[in-house]
Amino acid sequence: MSLADGDFLDLDWIDNQKQRLVVLTHGLEGDTGRQYILGMAKIFSQNGWDVLAWNCRSCSGEMNRAKRMYHHGDISDIGEVVKHACVRKNYKSIVLIGFSMGANITLKYLGVYGENRPFPIKAAVVFSAPTDLQAGAEILDKFENTIYRKRFLYYLKQKMVVKAGQYPGVVDLKNFDKIKVWRDFDEYFSAPINDFKNAAEFYEKASAKNFMKGIAVPTLLVQAKNDPILPLTCFPTELCSQHDFIHLEMPKHGGHVGFWQANREFAWSEERAIDFLKSQRLT
């Protein structure tokens, strides 16, 4: 799919010739091949939905063309994905489902556009949303989250090397030697490559918590209490208790985008998404 700025996105479709569509957005350094995407696509396909899973810029195995890549607060691309789907087919109902970073993107998108969202969007379901990015960056520095931090940095560094080759002078790879905490990566790389002044501005403008009040469709937000990389500030209990559309659920287990069930075809998250939409009379 071509984007307005000349870049591209790779999309995966399941076309069941239906008039309702679910749009799936993956997490940081994920893609449409992740199990949580595949499982959700399967259950929705079996329940009579078309499915669109999209890869964020640089996440499909091919580096994107533009200077910028993707980030937690980028809502322009999901907006173009939804518009593309509406042009492709006159869908009566569209549901957005996001995981981790994709959950934050989904919440921010719906919050920013509110009543002005594309009309077919009727609901959303999100899991493990890092709605407070500054606090999320700090918790990644905990010793017990070393495996997450090292994995993310390993793959992101490889992409920065390629991006530096595409756009000489845009990123300084020597700054990788200066990274001591996760915020350093955002300061040296995430912010400048995406035209933010610094990490502080990036966190402020990308965190979904600053936009969620504007959400105007039924939205299920699921945050597991044992999620190792979500701080307490990512559990917006007060906001959700006073919100007409956001339903916050906090199961004891599930970890970060986990929710697997032994000896069952589908994860709890997949069954819960279907059940929530049934309660909204959307499936």
C-alpha positions in Angstrom: 0.0 0.0 0.0 1.4 3.4 -1.0 1.3 6.2 1.6 0.7 9.9 1.0 4.4 10.8 1.8 5.6 8.3 -0.9 6.5 5.5 1.6 4.7 2.2 1.8 3.1 -0.3 4.1 2.7 -4.1 3.6 -0.8 -5.4 4.4 -2.1 -8.9 4.9 -5.8 -9.6 4.2 -8.3 -12.4 4.8 -11.2 -11.5 2.5 -14.2 -13.5 3.4 -16.5 -11.3 1.3 -18.1 -9.8 4.5 -19.2 -6.3 5.2 -17.4 -6.1 8.6 -13.7 -5.8 9.1 -11.2 -6.2 11.9 -7.9 -4.2 11.7 -5.0 -5.7 13.7 -2.0 -3.6 14.8 1.1 -5.3 16.2 3.6 -4.3 18.9 7.1 -2.9 19.0 9.4 -4.8 16.6 6.5 -7.2 15.8 4.9 -8.0 12.5 1.8 -9.7 11.1 3.4 -13.1 11.7 3.3 -12.9 15.5 1.2 -15.5 17.2 -1.1 -12.9 18.8 -1.9 -11.5 15.3 -2.4 -15.0 13.7 -4.6 -16.2 16.5 -6.8 -13.1 16.5 -7.0 -13.2 12.7 -8.1 -16.9 12.8 -10.9 -16.4 15.4 -12.3 -13.4 13.6 -12.2 -15.1 10.2 -14.0 -18.1 11.7 -16.7 -15.8 13.1 -17.5 -14.1 9.8 -15.2 -11.1 9.5 -12.8 -9.8 6.9 -9.3 -9.4 8.5 -6.7 -6.8 7.8 -3.3 -7.1 9.6 -0.8 -4.4 8.7 2.9 -4.1 9.2 4.3 -0.8 10.6 6.9 0.9 8.5 10.2 -1.2 8.4 8.5 -4.2 10.1 7.6 -6.4 7.1 11.2 -7.5 6.4 11.8 -4.6 4.0 13.1 -1.2 5.2 10.8 1.7 4.5 11.9 4.4 2.1 11.2 7.6 4.2 13.6 9.0 6.8 11.2 8.2 9.6 10.1 4.7 10.6 7.3 4.0 13.0 6.7 4.8 16.7 4.2 4.4 19.5 2.4 7.7 18.8 2.2 7.5 15.0 -1.5 7.6 14.1 -1.2 8.8 10.5 -0.4 5.4 9.2 -3.3 3.6 10.9 -5.5 6.4 9.6 -4.4 5.7 6.0 -4.9 2.0 6.5 -8.5 2.5 7.6 -9.1 4.9 4.7 -7.6 2.4 2.3 -9.9 -0.4 3.6 -13.0 1.9 3.3 -12.1 2.7 -0.3 -11.5 -1.0 -1.1 -14.9 -2.0 0.2 -17.9 -0.3 1.7 -17.6 -1.8 5.1 -20.6 -1.3 7.5 -18.5 -2.1 10.6 -14.8 -1.8 11.4 -13.2 -2.8 14.7 -9.7 -1.9 15.7 -7.6 -4.3 17.7 -4.1 -3.5 19.0 -1.4 -5.2 21.0 1.2 -3.4 23.1 2.6 -0.5 20.9 -0.3 -1.2 18.6 -2.7 -0.8 21.5 -1.2 2.6 22.3 -1.5 3.6 18.6 -5.1 2.5 18.5 -6.1 4.3 21.7 -4.4 7.5 20.6 -5.9 7.4 17.2 -9.4 7.0 18.6 -8.9 9.6 21.2 -7.6 12.2 18.7 -10.4 11.8 16.2 -13.2 11.0 18.6 -16.5 11.7 16.9 -14.7 12.6 13.7 -13.3 9.1 13.2 -14.3 7.3 10.0 -17.9 6.4 10.4 -17.6 2.6 10.0 -15.4 2.3 13.1 -17.7 0.9 15.7 -15.4 -0.4 18.5 -11.9 -1.3 19.6 -10.2 -3.9 21.8 -6.6 -3.4 23.0 -4.2 -5.5 25.1 -1.1 -4.6 27.1 -1.1 -0.9 26.2 1.9 1.2 27.3 -0.3 4.3 27.7 2.5 6.1 29.6 5.7 5.9 27.6 8.0 7.7 30.0 7.1 5.3 32.8 7.2 2.4 30.4 10.8 3.4 29.4 11.8 3.5 33.0 10.4 0.1 33.9 12.3 -1.5 30.9 15.5 -0.6 32.8 14.7 -2.9 35.7 17.0 -5.9 35.9 14.1 -8.4 35.5 13.2 -6.8 32.1 16.7 -7.1 30.7 15.6 -9.7 28.2 13.0 -7.3 26.8 15.4 -4.3 26.6 18.2 -6.3 25.0 15.9 -7.8 22.4 14.3 -4.5 21.4 17.6 -2.7 21.2 19.2 -5.5 19.2 16.7 -5.3 16.4 16.3 -1.5 16.5 20.1 -1.0 16.2 20.1 -3.1 13.0 17.4 -0.9 11.6 19.3 2.3 12.6 22.3 1.0 10.8 20.3 0.6 7.6 18.6 4.0 8.1 22.0 5.7 8.5 23.0 4.3 5.2 19.8 5.6 3.6 20.1 9.1 5.1 23.7 9.9 6.0 24.0 12.4 8.8 20.4 11.8 10.1 21.5 9.4 12.9 24.8 9.1 14.6 25.5 5.4 15.2 28.2 6.3 17.7 25.4 7.3 20.1 24.7 3.6 20.7 27.8 3.5 22.8 26.2 6.2 25.0 23.0 4.3 25.8 22.8 3.4 29.4 19.0 3.4 29.9 16.1 3.1 27.5 15.4 6.8 27.5 18.8 7.3 25.9 17.7 5.4 22.8 14.6 7.6 22.5 16.7 10.7 23.0 19.3 9.8 20.4 17.2 7.9 17.9 13.4 7.8 18.3 13.0 11.5 18.8 15.3 12.9 16.0 14.3 10.4 13.4 10.7 11.2 13.9 11.1 14.9 14.2 10.6 15.3 18.0 12.8 17.8 19.9 13.8 15.2 22.5 12.6 12.2 24.4 10.4 14.3 26.7 8.4 15.7 23.7 8.2 12.2 22.2 6.8 10.7 25.4 4.3 13.6 25.8 2.9 13.5 22.3 3.0 9.7 21.8 1.4 8.5 25.1 -2.2 7.5 24.6 -3.1 8.5 28.2 -3.0 12.1 27.0 -5.7 11.5 24.4 -7.9 8.8 25.7 -10.6 11.1 27.0 -11.7 11.8 23.4 -12.5 8.1 22.6 -16.1 7.9 21.4 -16.6 4.2 20.6 -16.9 1.2 23.0 -13.4 0.2 23.8 -12.1 -2.7 25.8 -8.7 -2.1 27.4 -7.1 -5.2 29.0 -4.0 -4.8 31.2 -2.8 -8.0 33.0 -1.8 -7.3 36.6 1.3 -9.5 36.2 2.5 -7.6 33.0 6.3 -7.2 33.7 6.7 -4.1 31.5 3.6 -2.0 32.3 4.0 0.4 35.3 1.0 1.3 37.4 0.5 4.6 35.5 -0.5 2.4 32.4 -3.5 1.2 34.4 -5.8 4.3 33.9 -8.4 3.2 36.5 -9.7 6.7 37.4 -10.0 7.8 33.8 -11.8 4.6 32.8 -14.1 4.6 35.8 -15.4 8.0 34.6 -15.4 7.3 30.9 -18.6 6.4 29.0 -16.8 4.2 26.4 -13.6 2.7 27.8 -14.0 -0.6 29.7 -10.9 -1.5 31.7 -10.3 -5.1 32.6 -7.3 -6.2 34.7 -7.0 -10.0 34.9 -4.5 -11.5 37.3 -2.6 -13.3 34.6 -1.6 -12.7 31.0 1.8 -11.1 31.2 2.6 -8.9 28.2 0.4 -9.9 25.3 0.2 -13.4 26.7 -3.2 -14.7 27.8 -2.6 -18.2 26.4 -4.8 -21.1 27.6 -3.7 -24.7 27.9 -5.6 -27.2 25.8 -7.7 -24.6 24.0 -7.7 -23.6 20.4 -7.7 -19.9 21.1 -6.0 -17.6 23.7 -8.2 -16.0 26.3 -7.6 -12.6 24.7 -9.0 -13.9 21.4 -12.1 -15.3 23.0 -12.5 -12.2 25.1 -12.4 -9.9 22.0 -15.2 -11.8 20.3 -17.3 -11.9 23.5 -16.9 -8.1 24.0 -18.0 -7.4 20.5 -21.0 -9.7 21.0 -21.9 -7.7 24.0 -21.9 -4.6 21.7 -24.0 -6.5 19.2 -21.2 -6.3 16.6 -20.8 -10.1 16.1 
